[in-house]
Amino acid sequence: MSALAKESAEVVDSAGKSAQAAGVQVDAYSRLAYAAELADLEQSDFDAGLARLNKTIGDAARGSKSAADLFARLGVTFKDSEGKIRPTEDIIFDLADAFARLPDGAEKSALTIEMLGRSGAKWLPLLNAGKQGFIDLGKEAKRLGVEITPAMVEAGEEMNDTLTSLGKAMGGVRLQLGILFTPFVTEAAAAFRDAIAANREAIVAFGRAVLVGGIHAVRDLVNMLAGRDDKVRNPWILKWRDALLQFGKDAVVVISGVVASDADHGCPNIHRAYWDPRRMACTACRRIGCGGCCGLYVLG
């Protein structure tokens, strides 16, 4: 439940911030965003286009002739009868009808880029649906419950702010507890430091001995592999090698004996006898004794 609430709060909070950045009411923003998603318009291109449109509207309202002429060329008014700027959603509806009437081509794409910025051409599939297409998709968004209202944004922001303050409170407790332990940690660290300083020579000597021993062992392994047994300083390496070689020889003898025994008794499927582990184990016990059989069992 808490995870669902947190996820929902993040969604509405993010939508509220995006709508605010774009200069659009959040409910209108969520309806337009739903239509954009169905038209495969990327979120970043949608937000960039909205921001550019609001800038163009603002420029026209401040008296920019080029911005005002752009709206006039499309036959769209950006002010109402009282001289106030119309809601962005309503302006988009009229722009959609205007672009839907234009024939597809370079001029149409250029106009969308001029009005909506570099992402304008990507808006064309959405704008070509016309005003009614936007209205229908807005109703669908509301019916499906994906329209985000200002009250939802307020609730989401409040939850996120509360969770943030909770995290800060927990961080404060950890900070205070950590400060309580600092004297003990400081004392232990100082004691460890002094012990290292007092025994520095012994520690270095131990490390040197380990290093020298390791170098000798590596050299002995190289000499053993090269067949220079007389230069091997650690006799256990030679014993380990001899024992391994002897075990390999014994294993070959045992396996050969198992196969030969079955062949002598007229086994028609020698390969089955060879790969039967239980049969081999029994024969091995008879041939090399329990100790050898246990060794084979461990290895196999």
C-alpha positions in Angstrom: 0.0 0.0 0.0 2.8 2.4 0.9 4.7 1.6 -2.3 1.6 2.2 -4.4 0.9 5.5 -2.6 4.6 6.6 -3.1 4.5 5.7 -6.8 1.3 7.6 -7.3 2.5 10.6 -5.4 5.7 10.7 -7.5 3.6 10.6 -10.7 1.3 13.4 -9.8 4.1 15.5 -8.3 6.2 15.1 -11.5 3.2 16.0 -13.6 2.5 19.1 -11.5 6.1 20.3 -11.9 6.1 19.6 -15.6 2.8 21.5 -16.1 4.2 24.4 -14.1 7.3 24.5 -16.2 5.3 24.5 -19.4 2.9 27.2 -18.1 -0.2 25.0 -18.4 -2.8 24.0 -15.8 -2.0 20.4 -14.6 -5.4 19.0 -15.6 -5.0 20.4 -19.1 -1.4 19.2 -19.2 -2.4 15.6 -18.3 -5.1 15.5 -21.0 -2.7 16.9 -23.6 0.1 14.5 -22.4 -2.3 11.5 -22.8 -3.1 12.5 -26.4 0.6 13.0 -27.1 1.5 9.6 -25.7 -1.1 7.9 -28.0 0.4 9.9 -31.0 3.9 8.4 -30.1 5.2 11.9 -29.2 8.1 11.7 -26.8 7.6 13.3 -23.4 10.7 15.5 -23.9 9.4 16.7 -27.3 5.9 17.3 -25.9 7.3 19.4 -23.0 9.7 21.3 -25.3 6.9 22.1 -27.7 4.6 23.4 -24.9 7.3 25.6 -23.5 8.0 27.1 -26.9 4.3 27.6 -27.7 3.9 29.5 -24.4 6.9 31.6 -25.2 5.5 32.4 -28.6 2.2 33.4 -27.0 4.0 35.6 -24.5 6.0 37.3 -27.2 2.8 38.0 -29.2 1.1 39.4 -26.1 4.1 41.7 -25.5 3.8 43.1 -29.0 6.2 41.0 -31.0 5.1 41.5 -34.6 6.6 38.3 -35.9 4.9 36.2 -33.2 1.5 37.9 -33.7 1.8 37.5 -37.5 2.5 33.8 -37.0 -0.9 33.4 -35.3 -2.6 35.6 -37.8 -1.2 33.5 -40.7 -2.8 30.4 -39.1 -6.0 32.2 -38.3 -5.7 31.6 -34.6 -6.3 34.3 -31.9 -4.4 34.2 -28.7 -6.5 36.7 -26.8 -10.2 36.5 -25.8 -12.8 39.2 -26.3 -11.7 40.9 -23.1 -8.1 41.1 -24.3 -6.8 38.4 -21.9 -4.6 35.6 -23.1 -6.6 32.5 -23.8 -5.9 29.1 -22.0 -3.0 27.3 -23.7 -5.2 24.2 -24.2 -7.8 26.2 -26.2 -5.1 27.8 -28.3 -3.7 24.3 -29.1 -7.2 23.1 -30.1 -7.4 26.0 -32.7 -3.9 25.4 -33.9 -4.8 21.7 -34.4 -7.7 22.7 -36.6 -5.5 25.1 -38.5 -2.7 22.6 -39.1 -5.2 19.8 -40.0 -6.5 22.0 -42.8 -3.0 22.6 -44.3 -1.7 20.2 -46.9 1.3 18.1 -45.8 4.6 19.4 -47.0 7.6 21.5 -46.2 5.6 24.7 -45.5 3.5 22.9 -42.9 6.5 21.5 -41.2 8.2 24.9 -41.2 5.2 26.5 -39.6 5.1 23.9 -36.8 8.8 24.4 -36.1 8.3 28.2 -36.1 5.4 27.8 -33.6 6.6 24.9 -31.4 10.4 25.0 -31.9 12.7 22.2 -33.1 10.3 19.5 -31.9 7.4 21.1 -33.8 7.5 18.7 -36.8 7.1 15.8 -34.4 3.8 17.3 -33.2 2.2 17.0 -36.7 0.6 13.5 -36.1 -1.0 14.9 -33.0 -2.1 18.2 -34.6 -3.5 16.5 -37.7 -6.2 15.0 -35.5 -7.7 18.4 -35.2 -9.5 20.0 -32.3 -12.1 17.2 -32.0 -9.3 14.6 -31.7 -7.9 16.5 -28.7 -11.3 16.8 -27.1 -12.1 13.1 -27.6 -8.8 12.0 -26.1 -9.2 14.4 -23.2 -12.6 12.8 -22.4 -11.0 9.4 -22.6 -8.2 10.4 -20.3 -10.8 11.6 -17.7 -12.9 8.4 -18.1 -9.8 6.2 -17.6 -8.7 8.1 -14.5 -5.4 9.4 -15.9 -6.4 13.0 -15.8 -4.5 14.7 -12.9 -6.3 17.4 -11.0 -4.7 20.2 -8.8 -6.0 18.4 -5.7 -4.2 15.3 -6.6 -1.0 17.2 -7.2 -1.3 18.9 -3.8 -1.8 15.5 -2.1 1.2 14.1 -3.9 3.4 17.0 -3.1 2.4 16.9 0.6 3.2 13.2 0.8 6.6 13.6 -0.9 7.4 16.5 1.3 6.5 14.5 4.4 8.6 11.6 3.3 11.5 13.9 2.6 11.2 15.4 6.1 11.0 11.9 7.6 14.2 11.0 5.9 15.8 14.1 7.2 14.6 13.2 10.7 16.0 9.7 10.5 19.3 11.1 9.2 19.4 13.5 12.2 19.0 10.5 14.6 21.8 8.6 12.8 24.0 11.7 13.1 23.4 12.1 16.8 24.0 8.4 17.5 27.2 8.5 15.5 28.4 11.4 17.5 27.8 9.4 20.7 30.1 6.6 19.5 32.9 8.9 18.3 34.9 8.8 21.6 35.0 5.0 21.6 35.9 4.8 17.9 38.6 7.4 18.4 40.1 5.6 21.4 40.1 2.2 19.5 41.6 3.8 16.4 44.3 5.4 18.5 45.1 2.2 20.3 45.3 0.3 17.0 47.6 3.0 15.5 49.9 2.9 18.5 50.1 -0.9 18.3 51.0 -0.8 14.7 53.7 1.9 15.4 55.1 -0.1 18.3 55.3 -3.4 16.3 56.2 -1.9 12.9 59.4 -3.8 12.5 57.9 -7.1 13.5 55.0 -6.6 11.0 57.5 -5.8 8.2 59.6 -8.8 9.1 56.6 -11.1 9.0 55.5 -9.7 5.6 59.0 -10.2 4.3 59.1 -13.8 5.5 55.8 -14.5 3.8 56.9 -12.9 0.6 60.2 -14.8 0.5 58.4 -18.1 1.3 56.0 -17.4 -1.5 58.7 -16.6 -4.0 60.5 -19.8 -3.1 57.3 -21.9 -3.5 56.7 -20.4 -7.0 60.3 -21.1 -8.0 60.0 -24.7 -6.8 56.9 -25.2 -8.8 58.6 -23.8 -11.9 61.6 -26.1 -11.3 59.4 -29.1 -10.7 57.5 -28.5 -14.0 60.8 -28.1 -15.8 62.1 -31.4 -14.4 64.8 -29.8 -12.3 64.0 -31.7 -9.1 67.5 -31.1 -7.7 66.7 -27.4 -7.5 63.4 -27.8 -5.6 63.9 -26.5 -2.0 60.5 -27.6 -0.6 60.3 -31.5 -0.6 56.6 -31.5 -0.1 56.1 -30.2 -3.7 57.9 -33.3 -5.1 55.9 -35.6 -2.8 52.7 -34.0 -3.9 53.6 -34.5 -7.6 54.7 -38.1 -7.1 51.5 -39.0 -5.2 49.4 -37.4 -7.9 51.2 -39.3 -10.6 50.9 -42.6 -8.7 47.2 -42.1 -8.2 46.8 -41.5 -11.9 48.6 -44.8 -12.7 46.5 -46.7 -10.1 43.3 -45.3 -11.6 44.3 -46.4 -15.1 45.0 -49.9 -13.9 41.7 -50.1 -12.0 39.6 -48.9 -15.0 41.4 -51.2 -17.4 40.8 -54.1 -15.1 37.1 -53.3 -14.9 36.7 -53.2 -18.6 38.8 -56.4 -19.2 36.8 -58.3 -16.5 33.5 -57.5 -18.2 35.0 -58.4 -21.6 36.2 -61.8 -20.3 32.7 -62.6 -19.1 31.2 -61.8 -22.5 29.6 -58.5 -21.7 28.0 -57.4 -25.0 28.0 -53.7 -24.0 31.4 -52.9 -22.5 30.8 -49.1 -22.7 27.9 -49.5 -20.3 30.0 -51.3 -17.8 32.7 -48.7 -18.2 30.4 -45.9 -17.4 28.5 -47.6 -14.6 29.9 -45.9 -11.5 28.5 -48.4 -9.0 29.9 -51.4 -10.9 33.3 -49.7 -11.2 33.2 -48.9 -7.4 32.6 -52.5 -6.5 35.3 -53.8 -8.8 37.7 -51.2 -7.5 37.1 -52.2 -3.9 38.0 -55.7 -4.8 41.1 -54.7 -6.8 42.7 -51.9 -4.7 41.0 -52.3 -1.3 38.7 -50.1 0.6 41.2 -47.2 1.0 41.8 -46.9 -2.7 38.0 -47.2 -3.4 37.3 -44.4 -0.9 39.8 -42.3 -2.8 38.1 -42.9 -6.1 34.7 -42.2 -4.5 35.9 -38.8 -3.2 37.3 -37.9 -6.6 34.3 -39.1 -8.5 
